[in-house]
Amino acid sequence: MTALDLRAWPLPYESRLESRSTADIDLVVIHCTELPDLAMAREYGERVLYDAGTGNSGHYYVDRDGSVHAFVHPERIAHHTRGYNPRSVGIELVNIGRYPHWFDSRHQAMAETYTAEQVDALIALLLQLRRDLPNLRQIAGHEDFDTALVAASDDPESQVPRKRDPGPLFPWQRVLAASGLTRLAG
């Protein structure tokens, strides 16, 4: 069993995010950053996009080395998955995904595998969250809920998925077996 290497790194606007009871949380949504590294993911997370002075971010970020960074406490509603934020915790895995050609139809493969350290840390985090959040029972990928298609950047006549994360290389069977969570599809 991997020990959880959890590092508090709250976003500057964390206190402006709406609060909630942890009893309201029954779902974890798994994402990948689709960015090269944790530093760039942090930069994106710190961007203020809303009038309330907040932006888009997951609650936890799992780097390739297995370190886990807490950007938003679960008692706050982070903006990570439209329509599911009030009931969920968002976990971002650092992974290049389709970066920097997210919507180019010629670059839709997600070829970077998740590291063993990352997957072990994710499982340790999920087990800790199950202990801390009494109603946590379900897990999903961002791709399960955000199924919208958008015009391809290289060919507006073609469409590509807006979100594909965590992608085809995410080890669902291992994570489900180890976490005891049930996969929920949109």
N, C-alpha and C positions, 0 to 999 in steps of 0.2 A: 504494500500500500504506500503510495507516494504521500509525503507530508505536503500540506498545502502551504505554499510560499506566498502569502497574501500581503500585499503592500498597499496601504491607503494612499491614494493620490486623487483627492476629490477635485472635480472640476470647479473653476472659479464661480460658476453660477449654480452650483448644486443646491444651495439654500433657496433659490428662486423656483425650483421645480416643485410641483404640487406634491403634498405629502399624502400618504395612504397608510392604512393598517397592513401589516405584513400578513394578516389573516386573509386579505383579498388576493394574495398571490397564489395561483395554482398552476402557472405555466412558466417554462423557461424557453426563450427563443435563441437559437444558436445562429450566429452570424460569422462571416469572415470579413476582415477589414477591407479587402481588395486594395490594399496599400502596401508599399514596400516594407514598412517597419513601424514599430510602436511610436516613435517620435512623430511621424506623419499622422498616425491615427490620433494621437493626442492633439495635434494641431487642428485636425478636422473636428474633433470633439469640442474644442474650446471656441469654435466659431459661433458667434451669436447670430441666430437666424430668425428669432421670434421677438415680438414686441415685449414679451415678458423678460427679455434679456437672457434667454436660454437658447440651446441649440440641439443638435442630434447627437446622441451618444448611447452606448450600451452602459450597463451597470459595471460589468467586469470585462477586462481585457486580458487575454492569456497570450503571452509572448512565446516565441519559438523555443526559448530556454526553459519554459515551464513556470516562469514567474507570473503571478496573477496580480493585476492592478485594479483596485477598486476606485472607479471614477465617480460613481453615484451610489449612495447607500440604498438598499432595497426599500427603505421607508419612503423614498422619493420616486416619482414616476418619471422615468427617462424616456426620451423620444427615440425609439429604435424600430418599432414596427407599427405602422398605421393600423388603428382599430384594436390593438391588443395591449397597448402600453399600460393601462390601469391594472391589468391582472397579471402582468408578466415581468420577469427579470430578463434583460438582454445580456448575452455573453458574446463578446467579439473575440475571435481567434485571429491573431496576426497571420495573414496569408496574402500573397500578392494577387490571387484571383485573376481577374481580367485586366488589372492595372497596366498601363494607363489608357487602354483602349476599351473601356467598359462596354460601349455600345457599337463597336465596329464588328460587323458580321463576320469578318475574317479572323477575329481574335476572341472567340467565345469559349475556347477550351480553358479549363481551370486545371493546370498541370502540377501545381505545387502541392505535395503531400503535406499533411499535418505531421509534425514531429512527434516521436514517442513521448517526449517530455511534455509537449502540449496536451496530448490526449490524456496522459496520466494526471496532469494538473487539472484538466477539465473535469475528469471523473472525481477527483478529490474535492473540487469546488462544488460539484453537484451533490455529492454526499453531505458536505457541510451545509449547503442550502436546504437539503431535505431535513436536516436536524433543526435548522433555524426557522424554517417557514412551514408551519404545521399543515397547510393545505396544498403544498406543492406536490403535484402528481403527474403533470404532463410536460412534454418537451416537443419542440417543433423546430424546423429550420425556417429561416427567413423566406426561403423560396417556396415553402408550403403556403404562406399567406399572401405574399406579394407576387402575384402571378401575371401582372400586367406586362404587356409588350409595348415597346417603344420603337420609333423609327431608328433604323441603323444609322450611325454617324457617317458611314461610307456610302450608303445607298438608302435614301429616304423611302424608296419603294419596298424595302425589306424591313422586317421587324425582328427584334431580338428581345430576350427577357430583360426586364428592368433589374431584377434581382435573381441571382443564381446561388446565393450563399446559404449554407456553407459549401454546397457544391458536391459533385459526384465522388470526390475522394474522401469525404467525411466518413469516418468509421461508425456508421449508425448502429450496427449490430453490437459492437463492443460497448459503445456508450450506453445503449439501452440495457444490455445485460448487467453491466456494472452499476448503473445508477438506480435501477428499479423504477424508472419513469416510463410512462406510456407515450408513444408518439402520437401526436395530434396533427392531423392534416387539415388545411383550410377547406 
